Amino acid sequence: MRKSENYVSIDIGSHSTKGLIISKTSEGYELLTHLNLKTRGIDGGDVKDAISLRETLNQLMSQIDDIVNLSRTNIIISSSCGKFTLHDLKKEHVVSDGEKKTIDEAMVELLKQSAIDGFGDSYQVLHIYPKRYTIDKTKNVFNPIGMLANHLEVELTVVTVDKSSSSLFEFLQDVIPQDFDFAASAILGAEGVLTDTEKENGVCVVELGHSNTAVLIYSMGAPIRLEIIPLGMKHVVKDISIVFNTSIEEAERLLKTHGSAIYGEPSFGQQSVDFKGLDGRSSKSITKDELAKVIHARLREILTKVKRVYREACSGMPEFGPRGLPGGIVLLGGGAKVPRLLDLSLDVFKSPVRIGTYNASTNVVIKDSEEILDDPIYASALGGFISLIEVRSNIEQSSKKEPGEGFFKRLVEIFKNLW
């Protein structure tokens, strides 16, 4: 990790690309600027127009470079576009064949590294989460460092992305000149808005994206299930466009300015909503209640599919069962901004639901950024910032414990791969 005190976190969605520049000052962390550009060149999670996507990224990087020196900045890029997979693994290490030896940090990190080495060239490891360590096949612990043992075993959750020829990950490696880390938006979004207690006790994160909806289940401090539902907010917009015979652009405007996830409110039938027809010239009018019925129908379908995943996950954890996860459901992404979505979600899930925002997490304070910290569309970009400062903190702690240059370089490479 570089010595720069600036952090750049970019989240590339199929609809928009968000960027945050955060600086560490003597008084703490401060948001320098935020960026939000229309993403071009991505469809269905794959790169479909390399020239258009390159233009989007070049525009974004140019704006960032006007504010900070990219060559001396820590950069992380996340995306919802890609084939992400969770893997549950167990790895073992013989500490000593004879007298028990003390487990040190290098031993633990190299055990994690062995999990990464098990994946071939088709996958890139993005995240690695230790869930539990077992000493001498009998004693379960959360942190084995400093303990005596002959044998050490770890249970891990590893997140990978498919490195196919059309993947965004491969494309970024070709077009971004600076070194950067790559991550899954859903994972970073969860890290950006959850509390440590929620991650430890169990919680379901739902990222309502443009093309897809990601469902992420946490337990024991690590993600244990990731499901991608191929329905998102673009399907809500398309429904509005078809039902009211208008353009996609006008349908999106209607959703953002007049949309509601709940219909049947007495005042909605009295509120008129004007819009342009498909020809772009003719004027049309509907009631807010008519618009809300279309939005409600598709959102209820999406949330019902999420509920099915949620119930399946809970059924596999007897300690929760029909009661559900203690942390309930946390909603992220652009879809989380639809008015009255909480009311619809509570009706569907019959469990606690909240909108995920950075301010509700246990993460570090960022000054001058209240609007961004309360906006669920920046959750993943904010989670990327948290990832960067955690990696840097881990490396700094390791370098203090082991001043040897070879050991330090080895840990740097390990941590770069872990995130």
Sequence and secondary structure as in RCSB ss.txt:
>XXXX:A:sequence
MRKSENYVSIDIGSHSTKGLIISKTSEGYELLTHLNLKTRGIDGGDVKDAISLRETLNQLMSQIDDIVNLSRTNI
IISSSCGKFTLHDLKKEHVVSDGEKKTIDEAMVELLKQSAIDGFGDSYQVLHIYPKRYTIDKTKNVFNPIGMLAN
HLEVELTVVTVDKSSSSLFEFLQDVIPQDFDFAASAILGAEGVLTDTEKENGVCVVELGHSNTAVLIYSMGAPIR
LEIIPLGMKHVVKDISIVFNTSIEEAERLLKTHGSAIYGEPSFGQQSVDFKGLDGRSSKSITKDELAKVIHARLR
EILTKVKRVYREACSGMPEFGPRGLPGGIVLLGGGAKVPRLLDLSLDVFKSPVRIGTYNASTNVVIKDSEEILDD
PIYASALGGFISLIEVRSNIEQSSKKEPGEGFFKRLVEIFKNLW
>XXXX:A:secstr
  S SEEEEEEE SSEEEEEEEEEETTEEEEEEEEEEE  SEETTEES HHHHHHHHHHHHHHHHTTS GGGSEE
EEEES S EEEEEEEEEEE  SSS EE  HHHHHHHHHHHHHTS TTEEEEEEEEEEEEETTTEEES  TT EES
EEEEEEEEEEEE  TT HHHHHHHH  S  EEEEHHHHHHHHH  HHHHHH EEEEEE SS EEEEEEETTEEEE
EEEES  HHHHHHHHHHHHT  HHHHHHHHHHH  S    TTGGG EEEEE TTSSSEEEEEHHHHHHHHHHHHH
HHHHHHHHHHHHHHHT TTTGGG  TT EEEESGGGGSTTHHHHHHHHH S EEE  GGGSSS  EES HHHHT 
GGGHHHHHHHHHHHHHHHHHHHHHHH   HHHHHHHHHHHHHH 
